[in-house]
Amino acid sequence: MNKNNNTSSGKENSKREINPDFANELKEGILEPVTQMVKNNDDLIMFFRGKYINIYYRGHSLFRIEQLGHKKNPYYKVFFNFNHARYTEDWEEVLQQLEAIGYSLNHSIQHNKENIVSTIVKSANIDFWNKSKIIFSKLIDDFFSIEEDKLYDYFNMCKNINKNKFIEKQRQQKIAIINNNCDNGYFIYDIEYTQARNSKDEKNSGRFDMLALKFENKVPIELVLIELKSTESACTSNSGVDKHYKDLKDYINNHNYMRIRKEEAICIFNLYSDINIFSADKIEEAENLDVKILFIFTDTARSYFKKNNIPYDNQIEFEDGDNVIKL
């Protein structure tokens, strides 16, 4: 068996693009209302995940939509993490609203467990998607808006003073939404990527906060692996800047990984074009893409950026994480 670092496996080749049937449903079938919702709301963004897609709002999954059934009888399952409701006092009323439009909870509310609501979708029902978005987005808004000194976990019936603000996830989505330029600039086509391991013992260096194509004159010239840091502690932790840089360099040196990522980037870009998320010509060539690592520092991570002489070629600092971040 060839054991060099350029071998491939089924897991390694597990790509993010969805199949043509799934794409067609997003373009003109059962899921067309979802595509229109993303196009018409600049606070939503869609990413492909192979057998499912995620629609993100404020950095959190608003809808996870999984393909089920078969070509002659397709249907889709919609998931939402109901743990977002744990700071909402009237969460039981909210659950009743969801049940009224077809959702069910995977089990009775369990403390410190994953609580998921889901339903099956078999037809293009605009009213269903609109009602779902209103309910889920409000839960996510409530999750972020409650002041820490007033925070109460209604699932666990206790005060919670360690609320995670998920600042990095919110910055991540803002960056991804604004950087969708396929003329001149960056087009971010994926977030939260993790390379599948071939075995338990294999080191996993393929973890990226974002993946992008850089365009010049409507031509893609670079595949960009992006690492985002929004807190100073994240820069110095076990998964801090130095470790991420080393892991990214190791990953880039694997030519097979790079070949797969480049091909995947072109496929995903063309899928977005196919389902009319944006207007752009398809791309045919991937081999000539250069590869770049880009570090982005926002919020308190800027302190690390200023105090350290970072020896990396590409890094960007943003003075105010709340401002629009254009790369």
Stockholm file with secondary structure:
# STOCKHOLM 1.0

chainA/1-327         MNKNNNTSSGKENSKREINPDFANELKEGILEPVTQMVKNNDDLIMFFRGKYINIYYRGHSLFRIEQLGHKKNPYYKVFFNFNHARYTEDWEEVLQQLEAIGYSLNHSIQHNKENIVSTIVKSANIDFWNKSKIIFSKLIDDFFSIEEDKLYDYFNMCKNINKNKFIEKQRQQKIAIINNNCDNGYFIYDIEYTQARNSKDEKNSGRFDMLALKFENKVPIELVLIELKSTESACTSNSGVDKHYKDLKDYINNHNYMRIRKEEAICIFNLYSDINIFSADKIEEAENLDVKILFIFTDTARSYFKKNNIPYDNQIEFEDGDNVIKL
#=GR chainA/1-327 SS CCCSTTCCCTTTTCCSCCCHHHHHHHHHSTTHHHHHHHHHCTTEEEEECSSEEEEEETTEEEEEEEEEEETTEEEEEEEEEGGGGGGCTTHHHHHHHHHHTTCEESSSCCTTSCCEEEEEECSCCHHHHHHHHHHHHHHHHHHHHSCGGGCEETTTTEECCCCCCCHHHHHHHHHHHHCBCSSSEEEEEEEEEECCCSSTTSCCCCEEEEEEEEEETTEEEEEEEEEEECSHHHHHSTTSHHHHHHHHHHHHTCHHHHHHHHHHHHHHHHHHHHTTSSCCCCCCCCTTCEEEEEEEECTTHHHHHHHSCCCCSCEEECSCTTSCCCC
#=GC SS_cons         CCCSTTCCCTTTTCCSCCCHHHHHHHHHSTTHHHHHHHHHCTTEEEEECSSEEEEEETTEEEEEEEEEEETTEEEEEEEEEGGGGGGCTTHHHHHHHHHHTTCEESSSCCTTSCCEEEEEECSCCHHHHHHHHHHHHHHHHHHHHSCGGGCEETTTTEECCCCCCCHHHHHHHHHHHHCBCSSSEEEEEEEEEECCCSSTTSCCCCEEEEEEEEEETTEEEEEEEEEEECSHHHHHSTTSHHHHHHHHHHHHTCHHHHHHHHHHHHHHHHHHHHTTSSCCCCCCCCTTCEEEEEEEECTTHHHHHHHSCCCCSCEEECSCTTSCCCC
//
